[in-house]
Every structure is written in C-alpha cells, then in structure tokens.
Amino acid sequence: VFREFLRSEYSEDNLLFWLACEELKKETNLSTVDEKARIIYEDYVSILSPKEVSLDSRVREGINQSLAEPSSVMYEDAQLQIYTLMHRDSFPRFLNSSVYRDLLASRRRTCLDT
C-alpha cells in the first residue's frame, strides 16, 4: 500500500532504489555485484535517468568514485539519504492519507467480523 501511495505521488523510485540497494547488499558474486551496481547507477543515480533519485553532491561524488571498483555496500550513504527522505517526508504523508485511513478502517472491520 505504501508503494502504491508513493506511485501516486511520483516518488515510488525512492523505494525502488532502496530495495535495489538491499538486494545488492545480499550479493556475494563479484561479477553480479558489478552488474547490479551499474544497473542501480543507470536506473537511479545517473542524471540521465528518468527515475533519478535526489542525492546531495557529496553522496553522488562518492558513488561516482566507487564505480571504478563497485562493491555491495557502495550505495549505503545514498540509501540512508533516501531512507531519511522517505521517513521524514513520504511516510508521514502516507500516515495522513486517505489510502492509509481506508486500510485501517478495512482492517478494523475485518477484526470485528471475526
């Protein structure tokens, strides 16, 4: 439901970036790490990407330097920055949204019916 809410606000890419970074961290095969790291860059970090996430210049520069030797943790600072953005901005709006209120009401009805 949160993902659907983010999609409606045109910020689903933040969650998709965060999830892609989580998958990268689990990877142990170096060639797969290299491939996934480059895909994440092309999909979410590159200024040419339509799904570019908002990162500050310090974090972006660190990622650019890490591309020479990608690692499974090269996006940790960026991931934290996007998590913080969602935590402080998107999630509070979600909790105040009609989508969330409708979900709560539906769950309450289900609990009362059982």
DOTIRO-116448 format. One record per residue (C-alpha): residue number from 1; residue in three letters; x negated, z negated, y negated. Coordinates in steps of 0.05 Angstrom, whole numbers, plus 5000, padded with zeros to 4 digits. Layout:
% DOTIRO-116448
<resi=NUM, resn=ALA, X=X, Z=Z, Y=Y>
...
END
This chain:
% DOTIRO-116448
<resi=1, resn=VAL, X=5000, Z=5000, Y=5000>
<resi=2, resn=PHE, X=4943, Z=4984, Y=4953>
<resi=3, resn=ARG, X=4913, Z=5052, Y=4967>
<resi=4, resn=GLU, X=4979, Z=5086, Y=4951>
<resi=5, resn=PHE, X=4982, Z=5046, Y=4886>
<resi=6, resn=LEU, X=4911, Z=5068, Y=4868>
<resi=7, resn=ARG, X=4930, Z=5140, Y=4883>
<resi=8, resn=SER, X=4989, Z=5135, Y=4835>
<resi=9, resn=GLU, X=4941, Z=5110, Y=4781>
<resi=10, resn=TYR, X=4889, Z=5164, Y=4796>
<resi=11, resn=SER, X=4838, Z=5112, Y=4817>
<resi=12, resn=GLU, X=4840, Z=5120, Y=4893>
<resi=13, resn=ASP, X=4769, Z=5147, Y=4891>
<resi=14, resn=ASN, X=4743, Z=5077, Y=4875>
<resi=15, resn=LEU, X=4770, Z=5051, Y=4941>
<resi=16, resn=LEU, X=4747, Z=5112, Y=4980>
<resi=17, resn=PHE, X=4677, Z=5105, Y=4951>
<resi=18, resn=TRP, X=4676, Z=5031, Y=4970>
<resi=19, resn=LEU, X=4699, Z=5046, Y=5041>
<resi=20, resn=ALA, X=4648, Z=5103, Y=5049>
<resi=21, resn=CYS, X=4593, Z=5054, Y=5029>
<resi=22, resn=GLU, X=4618, Z=5004, Y=5081>
<resi=23, resn=GLU, X=4614, Z=5058, Y=5134>
<resi=24, resn=LEU, X=4543, Z=5077, Y=5111>
<resi=25, resn=LYS, X=4520, Z=5004, Y=5118>
<resi=26, resn=LYS, X=4540, Z=5004, Y=5191>
<resi=27, resn=GLU, X=4499, Z=5066, Y=5207>
<resi=28, resn=THR, X=4433, Z=5058, Y=5243>
<resi=29, resn=ASN, X=4415, Z=5130, Y=5258>
<resi=30, resn=LEU, X=4367, Z=5153, Y=5203>
<resi=31, resn=SER, X=4389, Z=5225, Y=5202>
<resi=32, resn=THR, X=4462, Z=5204, Y=5198>
<resi=33, resn=VAL, X=4445, Z=5155, Y=5142>
<resi=34, resn=ASP, X=4412, Z=5212, Y=5104>
<resi=35, resn=GLU, X=4472, Z=5257, Y=5114>
<resi=36, resn=LYS, X=4524, Z=5205, Y=5096>
<resi=37, resn=ALA, X=4484, Z=5181, Y=5035>
<resi=38, resn=ARG, X=4482, Z=5252, Y=5008>
<resi=39, resn=ILE, X=4556, Z=5263, Y=5021>
<resi=40, resn=ILE, X=4573, Z=5199, Y=4984>
<resi=41, resn=TYR, X=4529, Z=5222, Y=4926>
<resi=42, resn=GLU, X=4561, Z=5291, Y=4924>
<resi=43, resn=ASP, X=4632, Z=5263, Y=4931>
<resi=44, resn=TYR, X=4629, Z=5202, Y=4885>
<resi=45, resn=VAL, X=4565, Z=5197, Y=4843>
<resi=46, resn=SER, X=4549, Z=5268, Y=4821>
<resi=47, resn=ILE, X=4573, Z=5283, Y=4751>
<resi=48, resn=LEU, X=4597, Z=5350, Y=4780>
<resi=49, resn=SER, X=4645, Z=5316, Y=4828>
<resi=50, resn=PRO, X=4719, Z=5314, Y=4811>
<resi=51, resn=LYS, X=4721, Z=5247, Y=4847>
<resi=52, resn=GLU, X=4663, Z=5216, Y=4807>
<resi=53, resn=VAL, X=4668, Z=5140, Y=4802>
<resi=54, resn=SER, X=4649, Z=5104, Y=4738>
<resi=55, resn=LEU, X=4579, Z=5074, Y=4744>
<resi=56, resn=ASP, X=4533, Z=5050, Y=4690>
<resi=57, resn=SER, X=4469, Z=5088, Y=4676>
<resi=58, resn=ARG, X=4423, Z=5035, Y=4707>
<resi=59, resn=VAL, X=4460, Z=5038, Y=4774>
<resi=60, resn=ARG, X=4465, Z=5113, Y=4772>
<resi=61, resn=GLU, X=4390, Z=5119, Y=4759>
<resi=62, resn=GLY, X=4375, Z=5073, Y=4818>
<resi=63, resn=ILE, X=4416, Z=5117, Y=4863>
<resi=64, resn=ASN, X=4381, Z=5179, Y=4838>
<resi=65, resn=GLN, X=4314, Z=5148, Y=4855>
<resi=66, resn=SER, X=4339, Z=5126, Y=4924>
<resi=67, resn=LEU, X=4359, Z=5197, Y=4942>
<resi=68, resn=ALA, X=4286, Z=5213, Y=4957>
<resi=69, resn=GLU, X=4289, Z=5164, Y=5015>
<resi=70, resn=PRO, X=4362, Z=5147, Y=5029>
<resi=71, resn=SER, X=4379, Z=5081, Y=5062>
<resi=72, resn=SER, X=4443, Z=5049, Y=5089>
<resi=73, resn=VAL, X=4443, Z=4999, Y=5031>
<resi=74, resn=MET, X=4425, Z=5046, Y=4973>
<resi=75, resn=TYR, X=4494, Z=5041, Y=4943>
<resi=76, resn=GLU, X=4501, Z=4965, Y=4943>
<resi=77, resn=ASP, X=4496, Z=4957, Y=4868>
<resi=78, resn=ALA, X=4545, Z=5014, Y=4857>
<resi=79, resn=GLN, X=4591, Z=4986, Y=4909>
<resi=80, resn=LEU, X=4591, Z=4918, Y=4875>
<resi=81, resn=GLN, X=4605, Z=4950, Y=4808>
<resi=82, resn=ILE, X=4665, Z=4988, Y=4835>
<resi=83, resn=TYR, X=4690, Z=4927, Y=4874>
<resi=84, resn=THR, X=4686, Z=4886, Y=4810>
<resi=85, resn=LEU, X=4724, Z=4940, Y=4772>
<resi=86, resn=MET, X=4780, Z=4941, Y=4825>
<resi=87, resn=HIS, X=4781, Z=4864, Y=4828>
<resi=88, resn=ARG, X=4787, Z=4856, Y=4753>
<resi=89, resn=ASP, X=4828, Z=4916, Y=4735>
<resi=90, resn=SER, X=4865, Z=4953, Y=4791>
<resi=91, resn=PHE, X=4883, Z=4894, Y=4836>
<resi=92, resn=PRO, X=4916, Z=4851, Y=4782>
<resi=93, resn=ARG, X=4957, Z=4912, Y=4761>
<resi=94, resn=PHE, X=4976, Z=4922, Y=4834>
<resi=95, resn=LEU, X=5000, Z=4850, Y=4840>
<resi=96, resn=ASN, X=5044, Z=4861, Y=4779>
<resi=97, resn=SER, X=5071, Z=4928, Y=4802>
<resi=98, resn=SER, X=5140, Z=4944, Y=4828>
<resi=99, resn=VAL, X=5107, Z=4972, Y=4892>
<resi=100, resn=TYR, X=5078, Z=4903, Y=4908>
<resi=101, resn=ARG, X=5142, Z=4866, Y=4888>
<resi=102, resn=ASP, X=5183, Z=4913, Y=4933>
<resi=103, resn=LEU, X=5135, Z=4900, Y=4990>
<resi=104, resn=LEU, X=5141, Z=4825, Y=4982>
<resi=105, resn=ALA, X=5217, Z=4829, Y=4979>
<resi=106, resn=SER, X=5218, Z=4872, Y=5042>
<resi=107, resn=ARG, X=5173, Z=4822, Y=5079>
<resi=108, resn=ARG, X=5216, Z=4764, Y=5057>
<resi=109, resn=ARG, X=5279, Z=4799, Y=5083>
<resi=110, resn=THR, X=5243, Z=4813, Y=5150>
<resi=111, resn=CYS, X=5223, Z=4740, Y=5156>
<resi=112, resn=LEU, X=5293, Z=4716, Y=5141>
<resi=113, resn=ASP, X=5323, Z=4764, Y=5192>
<resi=114, resn=THR, X=5280, Z=4736, Y=5249>
END
